[in-house]
Amino acid sequence: MTEFLELETQDAVRMPWNVLPGSKSEAAQCVIPVSAIYTPLKPFPNTPTLPYAPLRCRNCRSVLNPFSIVDFSSTKIWICCFCLQRNHFPQNYQSISETNMPAELFPQYTTIEYESPTEKAAMTNPVFLFVIDTCVIEEEIGYLKSSLLQVLGTLPENCLIGLITFGTYVHVHELGFGQIPKVYVFKGSKEVSKDQVLEQMGFFANKPKPITGVIAGVRDGLSQESISRFLLPASECEFTLNSILEELQRDPWPVPADQRAARCTGTALSVAAHLLGICVPGSGARIMAFLGGPSTEGPGAIVSKILSEPIRSHKDLDKDSAPLYHKAVKFYEGLSKQLVHQGHVLDVFACALEQVGLAELKVANEKTGGLVVLAESFGHSVFKDSLKQVFQSGGNDLGLSSNGIFEVNCSKDVKVQGVIGPCASLAKKGPLCSEVVVGQGNTTAWKMCGLDKTTSLCLIFEVAKKENPDAIAQSANPQFYFQFLTYYQNPSGQMRLRVTTLSRRWVAGPGSVQDLIAGFDQEAAAVVMSRQVSFKMETEADFDPIRWLDKSLIHICSRFGDYQKDSPSSFTLSPRFSIFPQFMFHLRRSQFVQVFGNSPDETAYFRMILNRENVANSVVMIQPSLITYSFQSGPEPVLLDVAAIAADRILLLDSFFTIVVFHGSTIAQWRKAGYHEQPEHQAFAQLLKTPREDAEAIIRERFPVPRLVICDQYGSQSYIWHSPPFFGEGSVACSGH
């Protein structure tokens, strides 16, 4: 496993197969597809940033890389490793030699960044448009106001801020008019068009509106004065914004006792999208929606206002008896297309005991690469700490970037089936596109409106090479090449291009099985399987995930296991595969597959987080890690089983969304007796302190911030240890990540 982690630290890539099957038929027998989990913006402190434009192949447009064949003689030619096109070096490369190579040819720089002075975009300020739900109780509004007022003080002075509040009606606040509060009101029960926003908000009050063309920003006829009425730098609108937030009250419209509040979430988000599309198109602006309950009014409504009618459940969705679901999903699909076209991001902070409509919102949040947080209340630490983390700077910042475009190049014998992750297809079709589509497919380029340091994409490939033993034997270059290009605007506003180029050996023929086994990364394989099964459950009718996972595991074991026919006890798996069945066991009973006990919103939330996280975090979601602390030994991973519980132990359980510090009964009694406060029991004090420190370290580095549970054996919260996906009948060992 160590060599795969080293590859990830060099290129931010994990692949299930690091030695690839060399033909289409052999790839099919491997069950798990040729794929990669790639984290485009994983920090690499030692990676240089080159102050010039990349050199591209004139045929396939791939970028010069360490795998290119270079002729350093007087001709100065380089041969593209993807299409074998011969390219001449430009004049500024004429001084290169074997002892004077440019950085992009250094073998250790398979990942490198470019920042071209000639292609620098105009530095744009970050834009945050807060969309606040006021159909919540006064206590919740108080919690939300407190959190927002705290983060407003930490915002960069140059970032632009806007504010929309909504309940029965949508209120757009004019922050540039500080003398008295000024608000533009839209009816929540009707869909609002862009022209209505332009007209009602007076963007062309002082001059005629253009007859033709798309109105978007200053360059298309809008004055800076009209834009700055609604989007102002934080330094200029701080007092006005603080005043509005401090006076913010619950939606004044009365709610009958037998009805839900009239909440127009869809209309509010639509107005927000139109406002940003008019004022700051292509800026990477973020709509930050704070939702406190289900949408009941206008487009995107998920339930009626009649309180006796329950919100849709998984059972309702399976039976197609949720009348508003498909209509709401269709509305948010349209909103996602608009936001992707404008280059804007939708972040969702859903804080309520009931569902808010995250299952319907999923498409808009995921395709724009937005952040998502689900908590029980605006006063919960999961929400408050996660919101702080969005705006914090320093070593643990999220590294929020925008305006990303992700492209893939690969060898001609490999096709791209698609991407599962937070992105949207740019419909760039070509010879590298496979006929089989998985996720966002039929393209080799994707839009990533928002991305951060941990955003990870799952790329699914297809080996297109036909079985031809003679050709395989004569092949001079048994390598497949992949190149990932990520254009993005970093938090400082600079446009960058990150280029990652990979080479993986392919094998074919009778003796290839051992080579495939040697290059198998079982953690990456489990994550690819989890993303695939989640995607299939959402897109394929009558899909049976348990049967699919079981059949896949059986085929893998029959292909790569050693056994004698009719002798079950003779079956053995290579150490490279030994933990994979265990991952599948936990995946079968995880919240990604088992929806019983979870609402559609919760299931959507778990899958959204899974589809954007890297391999290490995703593995913890699939199979929680368990570490024991005792006087006898230091922290060590233990079996994920109730047998790990002992009276004189402290256990630290990490399931990604929840972190539990569990004290054995004896430890709890000593703590309650105050032994850790006595000087002669410093060892006990340190034993109590270490797991808490480790838990805090995990919380600091994770987004969304996990829920921390501290409990004692036989205490009120100890039930969690006997609940899936933590423990229960049939649990097996934990790999201790």
C-alpha positions in Angstrom: 0.0 0.0 0.0 2.9 2.3 0.7 4.0 2.6 -3.0 0.4 3.8 -3.9 0.5 6.5 -1.2 3.9 7.6 -2.6 2.3 7.9 -6.1 -0.5 10.0 -4.6 1.9 12.4 -2.9 3.6 12.9 -6.3 0.6 13.3 -8.6 -2.6 13.3 -6.4 -3.8 10.1 -8.2 -4.9 6.7 -6.9 -5.8 4.0 -9.4 -7.2 0.6 -8.7 -5.0 -1.0 -11.4 -1.5 0.4 -11.4 -0.6 -2.2 -14.0 -3.3 -2.1 -16.6 -5.0 -4.9 -18.5 -3.8 -4.6 -22.1 -6.9 -5.6 -24.0 -10.6 -5.0 -23.9 -11.5 -8.5 -23.0 -8.9 -8.7 -20.2 -10.2 -5.4 -18.8 -13.7 -6.8 -18.7 -12.5 -9.8 -16.8 -11.0 -7.5 -14.1 -14.5 -6.3 -13.2 -13.3 -3.1 -11.6 -12.8 -0.6 -14.5 -9.5 1.1 -15.4 -10.1 4.3 -13.4 -8.5 7.0 -11.4 -9.3 9.1 -8.3 -7.7 12.5 -9.0 -7.5 15.5 -6.7 -6.8 18.4 -9.0 -5.7 21.0 -6.4 -4.0 18.8 -3.9 -1.3 21.1 -2.4 2.3 20.3 -3.6 4.7 22.7 -1.8 7.6 21.7 -4.0 5.9 21.9 -7.4 7.2 24.9 -9.4 4.9 27.4 -11.1 6.3 28.2 -14.5 5.8 31.9 -15.6 5.1 31.1 -19.3 2.5 29.3 -21.4 2.7 25.5 -21.8 4.1 24.0 -25.0 1.4 22.0 -26.7 1.3 19.2 -29.4 -0.1 20.7 -32.6 -2.1 17.5 -33.2 -3.7 16.4 -29.9 -3.1 19.6 -27.9 -1.4 17.6 -25.0 1.2 19.5 -23.0 5.0 18.8 -23.1 5.8 16.5 -20.3 8.6 14.2 -18.9 7.4 11.3 -21.0 7.8 13.2 -24.3 10.7 12.0 -26.5 13.1 14.9 -27.1 15.7 15.3 -29.8 18.3 17.7 -28.4 20.3 17.8 -31.6 20.2 20.9 -33.9 16.7 20.0 -35.1 15.2 20.5 -31.6 12.1 18.3 -32.0 9.9 16.6 -29.4 7.6 13.7 -30.0 4.2 13.6 -28.3 3.8 10.4 -26.2 0.0 10.4 -26.9 -0.2 10.7 -30.7 3.5 10.4 -31.7 3.3 13.8 -33.5 6.7 15.4 -34.2 6.7 19.0 -32.9 9.4 21.7 -33.3 10.5 23.6 -30.2 9.8 27.4 -30.5 12.7 29.9 -30.5 12.7 30.4 -26.7 13.5 26.7 -26.2 16.5 26.7 -28.6 19.1 26.7 -25.8 17.8 23.5 -24.2 20.1 20.5 -23.9 20.4 17.3 -21.9 22.1 19.3 -19.2 19.8 22.4 -19.5 16.3 21.1 -19.6 13.1 23.1 -18.9 11.3 22.2 -15.7 8.4 20.5 -17.5 10.9 17.8 -18.8 12.3 16.9 -15.3 11.3 13.3 -14.4 10.2 14.4 -10.9 7.8 17.1 -12.2 5.1 14.9 -13.6 2.7 17.4 -12.0 3.5 21.1 -12.7 1.7 24.4 -12.9 1.8 27.3 -15.4 0.9 30.9 -15.0 1.2 32.7 -18.3 1.7 36.5 -18.0 0.0 37.0 -21.4 -3.1 35.0 -20.3 -3.6 36.6 -16.9 -7.3 37.3 -16.4 -8.4 40.6 -14.8 -8.1 40.0 -11.1 -11.7 39.6 -9.9 -12.8 40.0 -6.3 -14.5 37.0 -4.7 -18.3 37.3 -4.5 -20.6 35.9 -1.8 -24.3 36.2 -2.1 -26.0 35.1 1.1 -29.5 33.7 0.7 -31.2 33.4 4.1 -34.3 31.5 5.0 -36.4 33.4 7.6 -39.2 30.8 8.0 -37.6 29.5 11.2 -38.1 30.1 14.8 -36.6 33.1 16.5 -34.0 31.0 18.3 -32.7 29.6 15.0 -32.5 33.0 13.5 -30.5 34.1 16.5 -28.0 31.3 16.0 -27.7 32.0 12.3 -27.3 35.8 12.8 -24.6 35.1 15.4 -22.6 32.9 13.1 -22.9 35.2 10.1 -21.9 38.3 12.1 -18.8 36.3 13.2 -17.7 35.3 9.7 -18.4 38.8 8.3 -15.6 40.1 10.4 -13.1 37.7 8.8 -14.0 38.3 5.2 -11.3 40.0 2.9 -12.1 43.7 2.5 -12.1 43.5 -1.3 -14.7 40.6 -1.5 -18.2 41.6 -2.8 -21.2 40.8 -0.6 -24.9 40.6 -1.4 -27.9 39.6 0.7 -31.3 38.0 -0.1 -33.7 36.9 2.5 -36.8 34.8 1.8 -39.9 33.4 3.3 -43.3 33.8 1.7 -41.7 36.5 -0.5 -38.1 37.0 -1.7 -36.4 40.2 -0.5 -33.3 41.5 -2.3 -31.5 44.0 -0.1 -29.9 47.1 -1.6 -26.7 47.4 0.5 -25.5 50.4 -1.5 -28.3 52.6 0.0 -27.2 53.0 3.6 -29.5 55.8 4.7 -32.6 53.7 5.1 -33.2 49.9 4.5 -34.2 49.4 0.9 -35.6 46.1 -0.4 -36.9 44.7 -3.7 -39.7 42.1 -3.2 -40.6 39.2 -5.5 -43.6 37.0 -5.1 -42.5 33.5 -4.0 -45.2 31.5 -5.7 -44.2 32.3 -9.2 -41.0 31.7 -11.2 -39.0 34.9 -11.8 -37.3 35.6 -15.2 -34.1 37.5 -15.8 -36.0 40.3 -17.5 -38.3 40.7 -14.5 -35.2 41.0 -12.3 -33.7 43.6 -14.6 -36.9 45.6 -14.8 -38.1 45.4 -11.2 -34.7 46.2 -9.7 -34.2 49.2 -11.9 -30.9 48.3 -13.7 -31.8 50.5 -16.6 -33.7 53.2 -14.8 -31.4 56.0 -16.0 -30.7 54.8 -19.5 -32.4 52.7 -22.2 -32.1 49.0 -22.1 -30.3 47.4 -25.1 -32.8 46.0 -27.6 -30.7 42.9 -28.4 -28.0 40.8 -26.9 -27.4 39.2 -23.5 -27.1 41.6 -20.6 -24.3 40.4 -18.3 -22.1 42.7 -16.4 -20.4 46.1 -17.1 -19.2 45.1 -20.5 -22.7 44.6 -21.8 -24.2 48.0 -20.8 -24.7 47.9 -17.1 -23.2 50.7 -15.0 -20.9 49.9 -12.1 -23.2 52.1 -10.0 -26.3 49.9 -10.6 -24.3 46.7 -9.8 -22.8 48.2 -6.6 -26.3 48.8 -5.2 -26.5 45.1 -4.6 -22.9 43.8 -4.5 -20.6 45.9 -2.4 -17.1 45.3 -1.0 -17.2 44.1 2.5 -15.3 47.1 3.8 -18.0 49.5 2.4 -21.1 47.6 3.4 -20.1 46.1 6.8 -22.2 48.6 8.9 -25.3 48.3 6.6 -25.1 44.5 6.5 -24.6 44.2 10.3 -27.6 46.4 10.9 -29.8 44.3 8.6 -28.7 41.1 10.1 -29.1 42.3 13.7 -32.7 43.4 12.9 -33.5 40.2 10.9 -36.7 38.7 12.2 -38.8 35.7 11.4 -41.0 35.8 8.3 -44.0 37.9 9.4 -46.7 36.0 7.4 -48.9 34.1 9.8 -48.8 30.3 9.6 -52.0 28.4 10.5 -51.6 25.6 13.1 -52.4 22.9 10.6 -50.0 24.2 7.9 -46.3 24.5 7.2 -44.7 27.9 6.6 -44.8 29.2 3.0 -41.2 28.9 2.1 -40.1 29.8 -1.5 -36.6 28.3 -1.7 -36.6 27.7 -5.4 -37.7 31.3 -6.3 -35.1 32.8 -4.0 -32.3 30.7 -5.5 -33.6 31.6 -9.0 -33.5 35.3 -8.2 -30.0 34.9 -6.8 -28.8 33.2 -9.9 -30.3 35.9 -12.2 -28.8 38.7 -10.0 -25.3 37.2 -10.3 -25.7 36.5 -14.0 -26.6 40.1 -14.5 -24.0 41.7 -12.3 -20.9 39.4 -12.3 -21.0 36.7 -15.0 -18.0 34.4 -15.1 -16.7 35.6 -11.8 -16.8 32.4 -9.8 -19.3 34.0 -7.4 -20.9 31.8 -4.7 -24.5 31.6 -3.7 -24.5 30.6 0.0 -28.0 29.3 0.8 -28.9 28.9 4.5 -32.0 26.7 4.6 -34.1 25.9 7.7 -37.0 23.8 6.3 -38.7 22.3 3.3 -39.7 24.4 0.3 -43.5 24.6 0.1 -44.1 27.5 -2.3 -43.4 28.1 -6.0 -40.9 26.3 -8.2 -38.8 23.7 -6.4 -41.4 22.9 -3.8 -41.0 19.4 -2.3 -44.2 19.2 -0.2 -47.5 21.0 0.2 -48.3 23.4 3.0 -50.8 21.0 4.6 -49.0 19.7 7.7 -50.8 16.3 7.6 -49.1 15.5 4.3 -45.7 13.9 5.0 -42.5 14.8 3.2 -41.5 12.2 0.6 -39.5 9.2 1.8 -37.4 6.6 0.0 -40.5 4.4 -0.1 -42.4 7.1 -1.9 -39.6 7.7 -4.4 -39.4 4.0 -5.1 -43.2 3.8 -5.7 -43.1 7.0 -7.7 -45.7 8.4 -5.3 -43.9 11.7 -4.6 -45.8 14.1 -7.0 -43.6 17.1 -6.5 -40.2 15.3 -6.7 -39.7 15.1 -10.4 -41.0 18.6 -11.0 -38.6 20.0 -8.4 -35.6 18.0 -9.8 -36.4 19.4 -13.3 -36.4 22.9 -11.9 -33.1 22.5 -10.2 -31.6 20.9 -13.3 -32.5 24.0 -15.2 -31.0 26.2 -12.4 -27.8 24.1 -12.5 -27.4 24.7 -16.2 -27.8 28.4 -15.7 -25.2 28.5 -12.9 -22.7 26.4 -14.8 -23.1 28.7 -17.9 -22.5 31.7 -15.7 -19.6 30.0 -13.8 -21.3 30.4 -10.4 -21.4 28.0 -7.4 -24.3 27.0 -5.1 -23.3 26.2 -1.5 -26.0 24.7 0.7 -26.1 24.9 4.5 -29.2 22.8 5.5 -30.0 23.1 9.2 -33.3 21.6 10.3 -34.7 18.5 12.0 -36.9 17.9 9.0 -35.9 17.6 5.3 -35.2 20.8 3.3 -35.1 19.3 -0.2 -31.4 18.4 -0.5 -32.3 15.4 -2.6 -33.8 17.7 -5.2 -31.1 20.3 -4.8 -28.3 17.8 -5.3 -28.0 18.2 -9.0 -27.4 22.0 -8.8 -25.0 21.7 -5.8 -23.0 18.9 -7.4 -22.7 20.2 -10.9 -21.5 23.6 -9.7 -19.0 22.0 -7.2 -20.6 23.7 -4.2 -20.1 22.9 -0.6 -22.8 21.2 1.4 -23.4 20.9 5.2 -26.3 19.1 6.9 -26.9 19.7 10.6 -29.8 19.6 13.0 -29.7 23.3 13.9 -28.0 26.6 13.1 -26.7 26.4 16.7 -25.0 23.0 16.2 -21.2 22.9 16.1 -21.3 21.1 12.8 -22.8 24.2 11.1 -21.0 26.9 13.1 -17.5 25.3 12.8 -18.0 24.4 9.1 -19.0 28.0 8.3 -16.0 29.3 10.0 -13.8 26.9 8.1 -15.1 28.2 4.8 -13.7 31.7 5.4 -10.7 30.9 7.5 -7.2 31.5 6.2 -3.9 29.8 6.9 -2.8 26.2 6.8 -6.3 24.7 7.3 -8.1 26.8 4.8 -10.2 25.1 2.1 -8.3 26.8 -0.8 -11.6 27.7 -2.5 -10.9 28.2 -6.2 -13.3 28.9 -9.1 -13.8 29.0 -12.9 -12.2 25.5 -13.3 -12.1 23.6 -16.6 -10.8 20.0 -16.4 -9.6 18.1 -19.5 -8.3 14.6 -20.1 -5.9 13.3 -22.7 -4.9 9.6 -23.0 -3.3 7.1 -25.3 -5.3 6.1 -28.4 -6.0 2.7 -27.0 -7.8 4.1 -24.0 -11.2 5.8 -24.1 -13.0 8.0 -21.5 -16.3 6.7 -20.3 -17.0 9.6 -18.0 -16.4 11.3 -14.6 -18.3 10.7 -11.3 -17.9 13.8 -9.2 -18.6 17.5 -8.7 -18.4 18.8 -12.3 -20.6 19.4 -15.4 -20.0 18.1 -18.9 -18.8 20.7 -21.6 -19.9 18.3 -24.3 -16.4 18.2 -26.0 -16.8 15.1 -28.1 -13.9 13.4 -29.9 -12.1 10.2 -30.7 -11.2 9.7 -27.0 -14.9 9.5 -25.9 -16.3 6.0 -25.3 -19.7 4.9 -26.5 -20.3 3.6 -23.0 -21.2 6.6 -20.7 -20.7 6.6 -16.9 -21.5 9.7 -14.9 -20.8 12.9 -16.9 -19.7 11.3 -20.2 -19.5 11.8 -23.9 -16.9 14.4 -23.4 -13.2 15.0 -22.6 -13.7 18.3 -20.9 -15.7 19.3 -17.8 -16.6 22.6 -16.1 -15.7 22.9 -12.4 -17.3 26.1 -11.2 -16.1 25.6 -7.7 -13.3 23.4 -6.4 -11.0 23.2 -3.4 -7.9 21.4 -2.0 -9.8 18.1 -1.4 -12.2 18.0 -4.4 -11.6 14.7 -6.1 -12.9 13.3 -9.4 -13.4 9.6 -10.3 -12.5 9.1 -13.9 -13.7 5.9 -15.6 -11.8 4.6 -18.7 -12.2 1.8 -21.2 -9.4 -0.1 -22.8 -10.2 -0.1 -26.5 -7.4 -2.3 -27.7 -8.6 -5.5 -29.3 -7.0 -8.9 -28.4 -4.1 -9.4 -30.8 -1.3 -11.7 -29.4 1.1 -10.9 -32.3 0.8 -7.1 -31.9 1.2 -7.5 -28.1 4.4 -9.5 -28.5 5.8 -6.9 -31.0 4.8 -3.8 -29.0 7.9 -1.7 -28.3 6.2 0.6 -25.8 4.0 -1.3 -23.3 2.8 2.0 -21.6 -0.5 3.8 -21.5 -0.3 7.5 -20.9 -2.8 9.9 -19.2 -2.7 13.6 -18.9 -5.1 15.7 -16.7 -5.3 19.5 -17.4 -6.9 21.7 -14.8 -7.4 25.4 -15.5 -8.6 27.3 -12.5 -8.6 30.7 -10.7 -6.9 30.4 -7.4 -8.1 32.2 -4.2 -5.8 35.1 -5.0 -7.6 35.6 -8.4 -4.7 34.3 -10.6 -5.5 32.0 -13.5 -3.4 28.8 -13.3 -3.0 25.6 -15.3 -2.0 22.4 -13.5 -0.8 19.5 -15.7 -0.5 16.0 -14.4 0.9 13.3 -16.7 0.9 9.6 -15.8 2.4 6.5 -17.3 1.1 3.0 -16.5 2.5 -0.2 -17.8 0.0 -2.6 -19.5 0.2 -6.4 -19.7 -1.6 -9.0 -21.6 -1.5 -12.7 -22.2 -1.4 -15.8 -19.9 1.1 -14.6 -17.4 -0.4 -11.2 -16.8 -2.5 -12.1 -13.7 0.4 -11.8 -11.3 1.4 -8.4 -12.7 -2.2 -7.2 -12.3 -2.3 -8.4 -8.7 1.0 -6.7 -7.9 -0.4 -3.3 -9.1 -3.8 -3.6 -7.4 -4.7 -0.8 -4.9 -7.6 -2.2 -2.9 -8.5 1.1 -1.2 -8.8 2.9 -4.5 -10.8 0.0 -5.9 -13.3 0.1 -3.0 -13.8 3.9 -3.5 -14.4 3.4 -7.3 -16.9 0.7 -6.5 -18.7 2.9 -3.9 -19.0 5.8 -6.4 -20.2 3.4 -9.1 -22.9 1.8 -6.9 -24.1 5.2 -5.7 -24.4 6.4 -9.2 -26.2 3.3 -10.4 -28.7 3.5 -7.5 -29.7 7.0 -8.6 -29.8 6.5 -12.3 -30.9 2.9 -13.0 -34.4 1.7 -12.3 -34.8 -1.6 -10.5 -31.0 -1.7 -9.8 -30.2 -4.2 -7.0 -27.0 -2.8 -5.4 -26.4 -5.8 -3.1 -26.6 -8.3 -5.9 -24.3 -6.2 -8.1 -21.7 -5.9 -5.4 -21.9 -9.6 -4.5 -21.5 -10.6 -8.2 -18.6 -8.2 -8.7 -16.8 -9.6 -5.6 -17.4 -13.2 -6.7 -16.0 -12.5 -10.2 -13.0 -10.8 -8.8 -12.3 -13.6 -6.4 -12.7 -16.3 -9.1 -10.4 -14.3 -11.4 -7.6 -13.5 -8.9 -8.0 -16.0 -6.1 -6.2 -19.4 -5.8 -8.3 -22.4 -5.2 -8.9 -26.1 -6.1 -12.2 -27.0 -7.7 -14.8 -28.4 -5.2 -12.6 -27.5 -2.2 -13.8 -24.3 -0.6 -11.2 -24.5 2.2 -8.4 -24.2 -0.4 -9.4 -20.7 -1.4 -6.8 -18.0 -0.8 -6.4 -14.4 -1.9 -3.2 -12.5 -2.4 -2.4 -9.9 0.4 -3.0 -7.3 -2.3 -6.7 -8.4 -2.3 -7.1 -9.5 1.3 -8.9 -6.4 2.6 -11.0 -5.8 -0.5 -13.8 -8.3 0.5 -13.9 -6.6 3.9 -14.4 -3.2 2.2 -17.3 -4.7 0.2 -18.8 -6.1 3.3 -18.9 -2.7 4.9 -20.0 -1.0 1.7 -23.0 -3.3 1.5 -24.3 -2.1 4.8 -23.1 1.5 4.6 -25.4 4.5 4.3 -24.6 4.8 0.6 -26.3 1.5 -0.1 -28.7 0.9 2.8 -31.3 3.7 2.8 -33.4 2.3 5.6 -33.5 4.6 8.5 -32.2 7.6 6.4 -34.3 10.2 4.7 -33.7 11.0 1.0 -32.0 14.2 2.1 -29.5 12.3 4.3 -28.8 9.8 1.6 -28.2 12.5 -0.9 -25.9 14.3 1.5 -23.8 11.2 2.2 -23.4 10.5 -1.5 -22.5 14.1 -2.3 -19.7 14.1 0.2 -18.5 10.6 -1.0 -18.4 11.9 -4.6 -16.1 14.8 -3.8 -13.7 13.3 -1.2 -10.3 11.7 -1.7 -9.5 8.0 -1.2 -8.4 8.2 2.4 -11.5 10.0 3.5 -13.8 7.9 1.4 -12.3 4.7 2.9 -13.2 6.0 6.4 -16.7 6.6 5.2 -17.0 3.0 3.9 -15.2 1.3 6.8 -14.8 3.4 10.0 -11.4 3.3 11.7 -11.0 2.3 15.3 -8.0 3.2 17.5 -7.4 2.0 21.1 -5.6 3.8 23.9 -4.5 2.1 27.1 -1.8 2.1 29.7 -0.2 -1.1 28.2 0.5 0.4 24.7 0.4 3.5 22.6 -2.4 4.2 20.1 -3.0 1.3 17.8 -5.7 0.2 15.3 -7.9 -2.6 16.5 -10.6 -4.9 15.0 -13.9 -3.1 14.3 -15.8 -5.3 16.7 -17.5 -5.0 20.1 -14.7 -7.2 21.4 -12.5 -4.1 21.2 -14.4 -2.6 24.1 -12.7 -3.1 27.5 -13.1 -1.4 30.9 -9.6 -0.1 30.9 -9.5 1.3 27.4 -10.4 4.4 25.5 -11.5 4.0 21.9 -11.5 6.6 19.1 -13.9 5.8 16.3 -13.8 7.8 13.1 -16.7 7.3 10.6 -15.9 10.7 8.8 -19.3 12.2 9.6 -19.1 11.3 13.3 -16.1 11.0 15.7 -16.7 9.1 18.9 -14.4 9.0 22.0 -15.5 6.1 24.1 -14.3 5.5 27.7 -14.4 2.1 29.2 -16.3 1.8 32.5 -13.2 1.8 34.7 -11.7 4.8 32.8 -15.0 6.6 33.2 -15.1 5.9 37.0 -11.6 7.2 37.5 -12.3 10.3 35.5 -15.5 11.0 37.5 -13.5 10.5 40.7 -11.1 13.2 39.5 -7.9 11.1 39.5 -6.6 12.9 36.4 -6.4 16.1 38.4 -4.1 14.6 41.0 -0.3 15.1 40.4 0.5 11.5 41.1 -1.8 10.4 38.2 -0.3 12.3 35.3 -0.1 9.2 33.2 -3.9 8.8 33.5 -4.4 12.5 32.6 -2.3 12.0 29.5 -4.3 8.9 28.6 -7.5 11.0 28.7 -5.9 13.9 26.8 -4.4 12.0 23.9 -7.6 10.7 22.2 -9.2 14.1 22.6 -6.2 15.8 20.9 -6.3 13.2 18.1 -10.0 13.8 17.6 -9.5 17.6 17.5 -6.7 17.2 14.9 -9.1 15.2 12.7 -11.8 17.8 13.1 -9.5 20.7 12.2 -8.5 19.1 8.9 -12.0 17.9 7.8 -14.9 19.6 6.0 -17.8 19.4 6.8 -16.8 19.4 10.4 -17.8 16.0 11.9 -20.0 15.6 14.9 -18.0 14.8 18.1 -19.5 12.4 20.6 -17.9 11.7 23.9 -19.4 8.9 25.8 -18.9 6.2 28.5 -19.5 2.5 28.5 -23.1 1.9 29.7 -23.7 5.6 29.3 -26.7 7.2 27.5 -24.8 7.5 24.1 -23.0 4.2 24.1 -25.8 2.7 21.9 -23.9 4.1 18.9 -21.3 1.3 19.3 -23.9 -1.3 18.5 -25.4 0.5 15.5 -24.4 0.0 11.8 -22.2 1.1 10.2 -20.1 1.0 13.3 -20.6 -2.4 15.0 -23.2 -5.1 15.0 -23.5 -8.7 14.1 -20.8 -9.8 11.6 -18.4 -6.9 11.9 -14.9 -7.6 10.9 -11.4 -6.1 11.2 -10.6 -2.5 10.6 -7.5 -1.6 8.5 -6.8 1.3 10.9 -6.6 4.3 8.6 
